[in-house]
Amino acid sequence: MGKYRRAQEPTMLSLDDSGDRKLAASSSKAQQDAVVGSLGNEAAIVFAGLVLAMQQAQARRGEGGLH
C-alpha cells in the first residue's frame, strides 16, 4: 500500500512544470515515471544500506572501509 501512496506524490511531475505539459496530460506516463522514480529511490536506499553494512562488518574485523 505504501508504494502506491508514494507513487502518487508529484515528485516526478514537478519536473514537468518547466513547460512540458504533454507528460502531465498523459496520466499513465506520469504515473509510470513516478513509480519508476520511487522504485529507483528504494533501490538506492537498499544499496546504500548494504554498503554501510559491509563497511561496518569490515571495520569490526579491522580491515578498514571499502578502499
mmCIF file of the N, C-alpha and C atoms, coordinates in Angstrom:
data_MODEL
# 
_entry.id   MODEL 
# 
loop_
_atom_site.group_PDB 
_atom_site.id 
_atom_site.type_symbol 
_atom_site.label_atom_id 
_atom_site.label_alt_id 
_atom_site.label_comp_id 
_atom_site.label_asym_id 
_atom_site.label_entity_id 
_atom_site.label_seq_id 
_atom_site.pdbx_PDB_ins_code 
_atom_site.Cartn_x 
_atom_site.Cartn_y 
_atom_site.Cartn_z 
_atom_site.occupancy 
_atom_site.B_iso_or_equiv 
_atom_site.pdbx_formal_charge 
_atom_site.auth_seq_id 
_atom_site.auth_comp_id 
_atom_site.auth_asym_id 
_atom_site.auth_atom_id 
_atom_site.pdbx_PDB_model_num 
ATOM 1   N N  . MET A 1 1  ? 0.833  -1.194 0.000   1.00 0.00 ? 1  MET A N  1 
ATOM 2   C CA . MET A 1 1  ? 0.000  0.000  0.000   1.00 0.00 ? 1  MET A CA 1 
ATOM 3   C C  . MET A 1 1  ? 0.878  1.259  0.000   1.00 0.00 ? 1  MET A C  1 
ATOM 4   N N  . GLY A 1 2  ? 1.984  1.208  0.734   1.00 0.00 ? 2  GLY A N  1 
ATOM 5   C CA . GLY A 1 2  ? 2.839  2.378  0.847   1.00 0.00 ? 2  GLY A CA 1 
ATOM 6   C C  . GLY A 1 2  ? 3.470  2.788  -0.477  1.00 0.00 ? 2  GLY A C  1 
ATOM 7   N N  . LYS A 1 3  ? 3.842  1.781  -1.293  1.00 0.00 ? 3  LYS A N  1 
ATOM 8   C CA . LYS A 1 3  ? 4.460  2.111  -2.573  1.00 0.00 ? 3  LYS A CA 1 
ATOM 9   C C  . LYS A 1 3  ? 3.512  2.910  -3.443  1.00 0.00 ? 3  LYS A C  1 
ATOM 10  N N  . TYR A 1 4  ? 2.240  2.519  -3.474  1.00 0.00 ? 4  TYR A N  1 
ATOM 11  C CA . TYR A 1 4  ? 1.285  3.208  -4.336  1.00 0.00 ? 4  TYR A CA 1 
ATOM 12  C C  . TYR A 1 4  ? 1.020  4.623  -3.828  1.00 0.00 ? 4  TYR A C  1 
ATOM 13  N N  . ARG A 1 5  ? 0.945  4.775  -2.521  1.00 0.00 ? 5  ARG A N  1 
ATOM 14  C CA . ARG A 1 5  ? 0.708  6.108  -1.970  1.00 0.00 ? 5  ARG A CA 1 
ATOM 15  C C  . ARG A 1 5  ? 1.875  7.022  -2.324  1.00 0.00 ? 5  ARG A C  1 
ATOM 16  N N  . ARG A 1 6  ? 3.090  6.520  -2.229  1.00 0.00 ? 6  ARG A N  1 
ATOM 17  C CA . ARG A 1 6  ? 4.264  7.326  -2.532  1.00 0.00 ? 6  ARG A CA 1 
ATOM 18  C C  . ARG A 1 6  ? 4.340  7.642  -4.028  1.00 0.00 ? 6  ARG A C  1 
ATOM 19  N N  . ALA A 1 7  ? 3.894  6.703  -4.863  1.00 0.00 ? 7  ALA A N  1 
ATOM 20  C CA . ALA A 1 7  ? 3.954  6.921  -6.307  1.00 0.00 ? 7  ALA A CA 1 
ATOM 21  C C  . ALA A 1 7  ? 3.018  8.040  -6.736  1.00 0.00 ? 7  ALA A C  1 
ATOM 22  N N  . GLN A 1 8  ? 1.983  8.319  -5.959  1.00 0.00 ? 8  GLN A N  1 
ATOM 23  C CA . GLN A 1 8  ? 1.036  9.375  -6.314  1.00 0.00 ? 8  GLN A CA 1 
ATOM 24  C C  . GLN A 1 8  ? 1.588  10.767 -6.004  1.00 0.00 ? 8  GLN A C  1 
ATOM 25  N N  . GLU A 1 9  ? 2.647  10.837 -5.208  1.00 0.00 ? 9  GLU A N  1 
ATOM 26  C CA . GLU A 1 9  ? 3.223  12.139 -4.888  1.00 0.00 ? 9  GLU A CA 1 
ATOM 27  C C  . GLU A 1 9  ? 3.820  12.766 -6.141  1.00 0.00 ? 9  GLU A C  1 
ATOM 28  N N  . PRO A 1 10 ? 3.734  14.088 -6.286  1.00 0.00 ? 10 PRO A N  1 
ATOM 29  C CA . PRO A 1 10 ? 4.182  14.744 -7.526  1.00 0.00 ? 10 PRO A CA 1 
ATOM 30  C C  . PRO A 1 10 ? 5.687  14.954 -7.587  1.00 0.00 ? 10 PRO A C  1 
ATOM 31  N N  . THR A 1 11 ? 6.465  13.943 -7.246  1.00 0.00 ? 11 THR A N  1 
ATOM 32  C CA . THR A 1 11 ? 7.915  14.109 -7.267  1.00 0.00 ? 11 THR A CA 1 
ATOM 33  C C  . THR A 1 11 ? 8.427  14.216 -8.704  1.00 0.00 ? 11 THR A C  1 
ATOM 34  N N  . MET A 1 12 ? 8.015  13.298 -9.557  1.00 0.00 ? 12 MET A N  1 
ATOM 35  C CA . MET A 1 12 ? 8.452  13.337 -10.941 1.00 0.00 ? 12 MET A CA 1 
ATOM 36  C C  . MET A 1 12 ? 7.675  14.388 -11.733 1.00 0.00 ? 12 MET A C  1 
ATOM 37  N N  . LEU A 1 13 ? 6.420  14.619 -11.375 1.00 0.00 ? 13 LEU A N  1 
ATOM 38  C CA . LEU A 1 13 ? 5.590  15.574 -12.113 1.00 0.00 ? 13 LEU A CA 1 
ATOM 39  C C  . LEU A 1 13 ? 6.110  16.995 -11.961 1.00 0.00 ? 13 LEU A C  1 
ATOM 40  N N  . SER A 1 14 ? 6.799  17.288 -10.858 1.00 0.00 ? 14 SER A N  1 
ATOM 41  C CA . SER A 1 14 ? 7.285  18.647 -10.651 1.00 0.00 ? 14 SER A CA 1 
ATOM 42  C C  . SER A 1 14 ? 8.290  19.031 -11.737 1.00 0.00 ? 14 SER A C  1 
ATOM 43  N N  . LEU A 1 15 ? 8.934  18.054 -12.370 1.00 0.00 ? 15 LEU A N  1 
ATOM 44  C CA . LEU A 1 15 ? 9.855  18.350 -13.466 1.00 0.00 ? 15 LEU A CA 1 
ATOM 45  C C  . LEU A 1 15 ? 9.110  18.877 -14.682 1.00 0.00 ? 15 LEU A C  1 
ATOM 46  N N  . ASP A 1 16 ? 7.825  18.509 -14.821 1.00 0.00 ? 16 ASP A N  1 
ATOM 47  C CA . ASP A 1 16 ? 7.054  18.931 -15.986 1.00 0.00 ? 16 ASP A CA 1 
ATOM 48  C C  . ASP A 1 16 ? 6.606  20.379 -15.887 1.00 0.00 ? 16 ASP A C  1 
ATOM 49  N N  . ASP A 1 17 ? 6.730  21.003 -14.720 1.00 0.00 ? 17 ASP A N  1 
ATOM 50  C CA . ASP A 1 17 ? 6.273  22.377 -14.549 1.00 0.00 ? 17 ASP A CA 1 
ATOM 51  C C  . ASP A 1 17 ? 7.118  23.367 -15.340 1.00 0.00 ? 17 ASP A C  1 
ATOM 52  N N  . SER A 1 18 ? 8.226  22.922 -15.898 1.00 0.00 ? 18 SER A N  1 
ATOM 53  C CA . SER A 1 18 ? 9.079  23.831 -16.662 1.00 0.00 ? 18 SER A CA 1 
ATOM 54  C C  . SER A 1 18 ? 8.470  24.157 -18.021 1.00 0.00 ? 18 SER A C  1 
ATOM 55  N N  . GLY A 1 19 ? 7.328  23.591 -18.366 1.00 0.00 ? 19 GLY A N  1 
ATOM 56  C CA . GLY A 1 19 ? 6.676  23.955 -19.619 1.00 0.00 ? 19 GLY A CA 1 
ATOM 57  C C  . GLY A 1 19 ? 6.172  22.759 -20.405 1.00 0.00 ? 19 GLY A C  1 
ATOM 58  N N  . ASP A 1 20 ? 6.715  21.583 -20.170 1.00 0.00 ? 20 ASP A N  1 
ATOM 59  C CA . ASP A 1 20 ? 6.289  20.407 -20.927 1.00 0.00 ? 20 ASP A CA 1 
ATOM 60  C C  . ASP A 1 20 ? 5.046  19.814 -20.276 1.00 0.00 ? 20 ASP A C  1 
ATOM 61  N N  . ARG A 1 21 ? 3.873  20.163 -20.816 1.00 0.00 ? 21 ARG A N  1 
ATOM 62  C CA . ARG A 1 21 ? 2.610  19.701 -20.234 1.00 0.00 ? 21 ARG A CA 1 
ATOM 63  C C  . ARG A 1 21 ? 2.138  18.399 -20.868 1.00 0.00 ? 21 ARG A C  1 
ATOM 64  N N  . LYS A 1 22 ? 2.799  17.923 -21.917 1.00 0.00 ? 22 LYS A N  1 
ATOM 65  C CA . LYS A 1 22 ? 2.351  16.699 -22.579 1.00 0.00 ? 22 LYS A CA 1 
ATOM 66  C C  . LYS A 1 22 ? 2.470  15.492 -21.643 1.00 0.00 ? 22 LYS A C  1 
ATOM 67  N N  . LEU A 1 23 ? 3.563  15.414 -20.906 1.00 0.00 ? 23 LEU A N  1 
ATOM 68  C CA . LEU A 1 23 ? 3.730  14.302 -19.973 1.00 0.00 ? 23 LEU A CA 1 
ATOM 69  C C  . LEU A 1 23 ? 2.707  14.373 -18.845 1.00 0.00 ? 23 LEU A C  1 
ATOM 70  N N  . ALA A 1 24 ? 2.430  15.594 -18.376 1.00 0.00 ? 24 ALA A N  1 
ATOM 71  C CA . ALA A 1 24 ? 1.471  15.747 -17.292 1.00 0.00 ? 24 ALA A CA 1 
ATOM 72  C C  . ALA A 1 24 ? 0.071  15.374 -17.757 1.00 0.00 ? 24 ALA A C  1 
ATOM 73  N N  . ALA A 1 25 ? -0.230 15.629 -19.041 1.00 0.00 ? 25 ALA A N  1 
ATOM 74  C CA . ALA A 1 25 ? -1.549 15.290 -19.564 1.00 0.00 ? 25 ALA A CA 1 
ATOM 75  C C  . ALA A 1 25 ? -1.714 13.779 -19.676 1.00 0.00 ? 25 ALA A C  1 
ATOM 76  N N  . SER A 1 26 ? -0.642 13.083 -19.948 1.00 0.00 ? 26 SER A N  1 
ATOM 77  C CA . SER A 1 26 ? -0.698 11.630 -20.040 1.00 0.00 ? 26 SER A CA 1 
ATOM 78  C C  . SER A 1 26 ? -0.514 11.049 -18.646 1.00 0.00 ? 26 SER A C  1 
ATOM 79  N N  . SER A 1 27 ? -1.642 10.806 -17.963 1.00 0.00 ? 27 SER A N  1 
ATOM 80  C CA . SER A 1 27 ? -1.555 10.375 -16.566 1.00 0.00 ? 27 SER A CA 1 
ATOM 81  C C  . SER A 1 27 ? -0.858 9.027  -16.443 1.00 0.00 ? 27 SER A C  1 
ATOM 82  N N  . SER A 1 28 ? -1.064 8.135  -17.409 1.00 0.00 ? 28 SER A N  1 
ATOM 83  C CA . SER A 1 28 ? -0.432 6.822  -17.307 1.00 0.00 ? 28 SER A CA 1 
ATOM 84  C C  . SER A 1 28 ? 1.092  6.951  -17.410 1.00 0.00 ? 28 SER A C  1 
ATOM 85  N N  . LYS A 1 29 ? 1.570  7.811  -18.301 1.00 0.00 ? 29 LYS A N  1 
ATOM 86  C CA . LYS A 1 29 ? 3.012  8.018  -18.439 1.00 0.00 ? 29 LYS A CA 1 
ATOM 87  C C  . LYS A 1 29 ? 3.581  8.690  -17.191 1.00 0.00 ? 29 LYS A C  1 
ATOM 88  N N  . ALA A 1 30 ? 2.869  9.688  -16.689 1.00 0.00 ? 30 ALA A N  1 
ATOM 89  C CA . ALA A 1 30 ? 3.328  10.390 -15.493 1.00 0.00 ? 30 ALA A CA 1 
ATOM 90  C C  . ALA A 1 30 ? 3.338  9.451  -14.290 1.00 0.00 ? 30 ALA A C  1 
ATOM 91  N N  . GLN A 1 31 ? 2.296  8.622  -14.188 1.00 0.00 ? 31 GLN A N  1 
ATOM 92  C CA . GLN A 1 31 ? 2.228  7.681  -13.072 1.00 0.00 ? 31 GLN A CA 1 
ATOM 93  C C  . GLN A 1 31 ? 3.352  6.653  -13.182 1.00 0.00 ? 31 GLN A C  1 
ATOM 94  N N  . GLN A 1 32 ? 3.622  6.215  -14.418 1.00 0.00 ? 32 GLN A N  1 
ATOM 95  C CA . GLN A 1 32 ? 4.701  5.246  -14.629 1.00 0.00 ? 32 GLN A CA 1 
ATOM 96  C C  . GLN A 1 32 ? 6.038  5.857  -14.214 1.00 0.00 ? 32 GLN A C  1 
ATOM 97  N N  . ASP A 1 33 ? 6.276  7.120  -14.587 1.00 0.00 ? 33 ASP A N  1 
ATOM 98  C CA . ASP A 1 33 ? 7.514  7.790  -14.197 1.00 0.00 ? 33 ASP A CA 1 
ATOM 99  C C  . ASP A 1 33 ? 7.626  7.891  -12.680 1.00 0.00 ? 33 ASP A C  1 
ATOM 100 N N  . ALA A 1 34 ? 6.498  8.195  -12.022 1.00 0.00 ? 34 ALA A N  1 
ATOM 101 C CA . ALA A 1 34 ? 6.525  8.329  -10.568 1.00 0.00 ? 34 ALA A CA 1 
ATOM 102 C C  . ALA A 1 34 ? 6.834  6.994  -9.911  1.00 0.00 ? 34 ALA A C  1 
ATOM 103 N N  . VAL A 1 35 ? 6.253  5.915  -10.431 1.00 0.00 ? 35 VAL A N  1 
ATOM 104 C CA . VAL A 1 35 ? 6.509  4.588  -9.867  1.00 0.00 ? 35 VAL A CA 1 
ATOM 105 C C  . VAL A 1 35 ? 7.971  4.211  -10.065 1.00 0.00 ? 35 VAL A C  1 
ATOM 106 N N  . VAL A 1 36 ? 8.492  4.440  -11.279 1.00 0.00 ? 36 VAL A N  1 
ATOM 107 C CA . VAL A 1 36 ? 9.891  4.114  -11.550 1.00 0.00 ? 36 VAL A CA 1 
ATOM 108 C C  . VAL A 1 36 ? 10.805 4.952  -10.653 1.00 0.00 ? 36 VAL A C  1 
ATOM 109 N N  . GLY A 1 37 ? 10.455 6.218  -10.458 1.00 0.00 ? 37 GLY A N  1 
ATOM 110 C CA . GLY A 1 37 ? 11.267 7.073  -9.599  1.00 0.00 ? 37 GLY A CA 1 
ATOM 111 C C  . GLY A 1 37 ? 11.287 6.587  -8.169  1.00 0.00 ? 37 GLY A C  1 
ATOM 112 N N  . SER A 1 38 ? 10.126 6.195  -7.649  1.00 0.00 ? 38 SER A N  1 
ATOM 113 C CA . SER A 1 38 ? 10.076 5.744  -6.257  1.00 0.00 ? 38 SER A CA 1 
ATOM 114 C C  . SER A 1 38 ? 10.799 4.414  -6.101  1.00 0.00 ? 38 SER A C  1 
ATOM 115 N N  . LEU A 1 39 ? 10.673 3.531  -7.107  1.00 0.00 ? 39 LEU A N  1 
ATOM 116 C CA . LEU A 1 39 ? 11.386 2.253  -7.030  1.00 0.00 ? 39 LEU A CA 1 
ATOM 117 C C  . LEU A 1 39 ? 12.888 2.484  -7.117  1.00 0.00 ? 39 LEU A C  1 
ATOM 118 N N  . GLY A 1 40 ? 13.316 3.444  -7.929  1.00 0.00 ? 40 GLY A N  1 
ATOM 119 C CA . GLY A 1 40 ? 14.732 3.767  -8.022  1.00 0.00 ? 40 GLY A CA 1 
ATOM 120 C C  . GLY A 1 40 ? 15.269 4.288  -6.708  1.00 0.00 ? 40 GLY A C  1 
ATOM 121 N N  . ASN A 1 41 ? 14.474 5.124  -6.031  1.00 0.00 ? 41 ASN A N  1 
ATOM 122 C CA . ASN A 1 41 ? 14.891 5.645  -4.725  1.00 0.00 ? 41 ASN A CA 1 
ATOM 123 C C  . ASN A 1 41 ? 15.019 4.511  -3.713  1.00 0.00 ? 41 ASN A C  1 
ATOM 124 N N  . GLU A 1 42 ? 14.057 3.587  -3.740  1.00 0.00 ? 42 GLU A N  1 
ATOM 125 C CA . GLU A 1 42 ? 14.111 2.461  -2.794  1.00 0.00 ? 42 GLU A CA 1 
ATOM 126 C C  . GLU A 1 42 ? 15.342 1.606  -3.069  1.00 0.00 ? 42 GLU A C  1 
ATOM 127 N N  . ALA A 1 43 ? 15.651 1.378  -4.343  1.00 0.00 ? 43 ALA A N  1 
ATOM 128 C CA . ALA A 1 43 ? 16.822 0.569  -4.683  1.00 0.00 ? 43 ALA A CA 1 
ATOM 129 C C  . ALA A 1 43 ? 18.098 1.259  -4.208  1.00 0.00 ? 43 ALA A C  1 
ATOM 130 N N  . ALA A 1 44 ? 18.168 2.572  -4.357  1.00 0.00 ? 44 ALA A N  1 
ATOM 131 C CA . ALA A 1 44 ? 19.351 3.310  -3.913  1.00 0.00 ? 44 ALA A CA 1 
ATOM 132 C C  . ALA A 1 44 ? 19.499 3.230  -2.399  1.00 0.00 ? 44 ALA A C  1 
ATOM 133 N N  . ILE A 1 45 ? 18.371 3.305  -1.686  1.00 0.00 ? 45 ILE A N  1 
ATOM 134 C CA . ILE A 1 45 ? 18.415 3.222  -0.218  1.00 0.00 ? 45 ILE A CA 1 
ATOM 135 C C  . ILE A 1 45 ? 18.872 1.835  0.218   1.00 0.00 ? 45 ILE A C  1 
ATOM 136 N N  . VAL A 1 46 ? 18.343 0.810  -0.441  1.00 0.00 ? 46 VAL A N  1 
ATOM 137 C CA . VAL A 1 46 ? 18.739 -0.563 -0.102  1.00 0.00 ? 46 VAL A CA 1 
ATOM 138 C C  . VAL A 1 46 ? 20.218 -0.763 -0.381  1.00 0.00 ? 46 VAL A C  1 
ATOM 139 N N  . PHE A 1 47 ? 20.689 -0.254 -1.534  1.00 0.00 ? 47 PHE A N  1 
ATOM 140 C CA . PHE A 1 47 ? 22.098 -0.406 -1.880  1.00 0.00 ? 47 PHE A CA 1 
ATOM 141 C C  . PHE A 1 47 ? 22.988 0.316  -0.875  1.00 0.00 ? 47 PHE A C  1 
ATOM 142 N N  . ALA A 1 48 ? 22.592 1.527  -0.497  1.00 0.00 ? 48 ALA A N  1 
ATOM 143 C CA . ALA A 1 48 ? 23.376 2.277  0.484   1.00 0.00 ? 48 ALA A CA 1 
ATOM 144 C C  . ALA A 1 48 ? 23.417 1.526  1.817   1.00 0.00 ? 48 ALA A C  1 
ATOM 145 N N  . GLY A 1 49 ? 22.292 0.887  2.167   1.00 0.00 ? 49 GLY A N  1 
ATOM 146 C CA . GLY A 1 49 ? 22.258 0.105  3.400   1.00 0.00 ? 49 GLY A CA 1 
ATOM 147 C C  . GLY A 1 49 ? 23.204 -1.082 3.343   1.00 0.00 ? 49 GLY A C  1 
ATOM 148 N N  . LEU A 1 50 ? 23.257 -1.728 2.180   1.00 0.00 ? 50 LEU A N  1 
ATOM 149 C CA . LEU A 1 50 ? 24.168 -2.863 2.027   1.00 0.00 ? 50 LEU A CA 1 
ATOM 150 C C  . LEU A 1 50 ? 25.616 -2.411 2.122   1.00 0.00 ? 50 LEU A C  1 
ATOM 151 N N  . VAL A 1 51 ? 25.947 -1.294 1.480   1.00 0.00 ? 51 VAL A N  1 
ATOM 152 C CA . VAL A 1 51 ? 27.317 -0.779 1.530   1.00 0.00 ? 51 VAL A CA 1 
ATOM 153 C C  . VAL A 1 51 ? 27.695 -0.429 2.964   1.00 0.00 ? 51 VAL A C  1 
ATOM 154 N N  . LEU A 1 52 ? 26.779 0.220  3.669   1.00 0.00 ? 52 LEU A N  1 
ATOM 155 C CA . LEU A 1 52 ? 27.046 0.591  5.057   1.00 0.00 ? 52 LEU A CA 1 
ATOM 156 C C  . LEU A 1 52 ? 27.258 -0.652 5.915   1.00 0.00 ? 52 LEU A C  1 
ATOM 157 N N  . ALA A 1 53 ? 26.430 -1.680 5.695   1.00 0.00 ? 53 ALA A N  1 
ATOM 158 C CA . ALA A 1 53 ? 26.576 -2.915 6.462   1.00 0.00 ? 53 ALA A CA 1 
ATOM 159 C C  . ALA A 1 53 ? 27.926 -3.583 6.164   1.00 0.00 ? 53 ALA A C  1 
ATOM 160 N N  . MET A 1 54 ? 28.350 -3.538 4.902   1.00 0.00 ? 54 MET A N  1 
ATOM 161 C CA . MET A 1 54 ? 29.646 -4.120 4.544   1.00 0.00 ? 54 MET A CA 1 
ATOM 162 C C  . MET A 1 54 ? 30.777 -3.350 5.219   1.00 0.00 ? 54 MET A C  1 
ATOM 163 N N  . GLN A 1 55 ? 30.682 -2.024 5.217   1.00 0.00 ? 55 GLN A N  1 
ATOM 164 C CA . GLN A 1 55 ? 31.726 -1.214 5.845   1.00 0.00 ? 55 GLN A CA 1 
ATOM 165 C C  . GLN A 1 55 ? 31.790 -1.479 7.345   1.00 0.00 ? 55 GLN A C  1 
ATOM 166 N N  . GLN A 1 56 ? 30.630 -1.609 7.979   1.00 0.00 ? 56 GLN A N  1 
ATOM 167 C CA . GLN A 1 56 ? 30.619 -1.858 9.420   1.00 0.00 ? 56 GLN A CA 1 
ATOM 168 C C  . GLN A 1 56 ? 31.196 -3.234 9.726   1.00 0.00 ? 56 GLN A C  1 
ATOM 169 N N  . ALA A 1 57 ? 30.876 -4.223 8.886   1.00 0.00 ? 57 ALA A N  1 
ATOM 170 C CA . ALA A 1 57 ? 31.406 -5.568 9.111   1.00 0.00 ? 57 ALA A CA 1 
ATOM 171 C C  . ALA A 1 57 ? 32.919 -5.572 8.951   1.00 0.00 ? 57 ALA A C  1 
ATOM 172 N N  . GLN A 1 58 ? 33.432 -4.855 7.954   1.00 0.00 ? 58 GLN A N  1 
ATOM 173 C CA . GLN A 1 58 ? 34.872 -4.796 7.749   1.00 0.00 ? 58 GLN A CA 1 
ATOM 174 C C  . GLN A 1 58 ? 35.553 -4.048 8.889   1.00 0.00 ? 58 GLN A C  1 
ATOM 175 N N  . ALA A 1 59 ? 34.914 -3.005 9.377   1.00 0.00 ? 59 ALA A N  1 
ATOM 176 C CA . ALA A 1 59 ? 35.505 -2.234 10.474  1.00 0.00 ? 59 ALA A CA 1 
ATOM 177 C C  . ALA A 1 59 ? 35.584 -3.096 11.732  1.00 0.00 ? 59 ALA A C  1 
ATOM 178 N N  . ARG A 1 60 ? 34.569 -3.934 11.948  1.00 0.00 ? 60 ARG A N  1 
ATOM 179 C CA . ARG A 1 60 ? 34.583 -4.806 13.114  1.00 0.00 ? 60 ARG A CA 1 
ATOM 180 C C  . ARG A 1 60 ? 35.718 -5.820 13.017  1.00 0.00 ? 60 ARG A C  1 
ATOM 181 N N  . ARG A 1 61 ? 36.032 -6.250 11.789  1.00 0.00 ? 61 ARG A N  1 
ATOM 182 C CA . ARG A 1 61 ? 37.126 -7.205 11.591  1.00 0.00 ? 61 ARG A CA 1 
ATOM 183 C C  . ARG A 1 61 ? 38.475 -6.512 11.552  1.00 0.00 ? 61 ARG A C  1 
ATOM 184 N N  . GLY A 1 62 ? 38.469 -5.166 11.493  1.00 0.00 ? 62 GLY A N  1 
ATOM 185 C CA . GLY A 1 62 ? 39.729 -4.424 11.481  1.00 0.00 ? 62 GLY A CA 1 
ATOM 186 C C  . GLY A 1 62 ? 40.317 -4.262 10.097  1.00 0.00 ? 62 GLY A C  1 
ATOM 187 N N  . GLU A 1 63 ? 39.478 -4.364 9.056   1.00 0.00 ? 63 GLU A N  1 
ATOM 188 C CA . GLU A 1 63 ? 40.003 -4.227 7.693   1.00 0.00 ? 63 GLU A CA 1 
ATOM 189 C C  . GLU A 1 63 ? 39.852 -2.816 7.155   1.00 0.00 ? 63 GLU A C  1 
ATOM 190 N N  . GLY A 1 64 ? 39.241 -1.921 7.885   1.00 0.00 ? 64 GLY A N  1 
ATOM 191 C CA . GLY A 1 64 ? 39.016 -0.574 7.382   1.00 0.00 ? 64 GLY A CA 1 
ATOM 192 C C  . GLY A 1 64 ? 37.774 -0.518 6.517   1.00 0.00 ? 64 GLY A C  1 
ATOM 193 N N  . GLY A 1 65 ? 37.669 0.523  5.692   1.00 0.00 ? 65 GLY A N  1 
ATOM 194 C CA . GLY A 1 65 ? 36.492 0.698  4.844   1.00 0.00 ? 65 GLY A CA 1 
ATOM 195 C C  . GLY A 1 65 ? 36.658 0.074  3.479   1.00 0.00 ? 65 GLY A C  1 
ATOM 196 N N  . LEU A 1 66 ? 35.824 0.500  2.546   1.00 0.00 ? 66 LEU A N  1 
ATOM 197 C CA . LEU A 1 66 ? 35.891 -0.008 1.171   1.00 0.00 ? 66 LEU A CA 1 
ATOM 198 C C  . LEU A 1 66 ? 36.865 0.853  0.376   1.00 0.00 ? 66 LEU A C  1 
ATOM 199 N N  . HIS A 1 67 ? 38.138 0.661  0.603   1.00 0.00 ? 67 HIS A N  1 
ATOM 200 C CA . HIS A 1 67 ? 39.142 1.450  -0.116  1.00 0.00 ? 67 HIS A CA 1 
ATOM 201 C C  . HIS A 1 67 ? 39.903 0.558  -1.076  1.00 0.00 ? 67 HIS A C  1 
# 
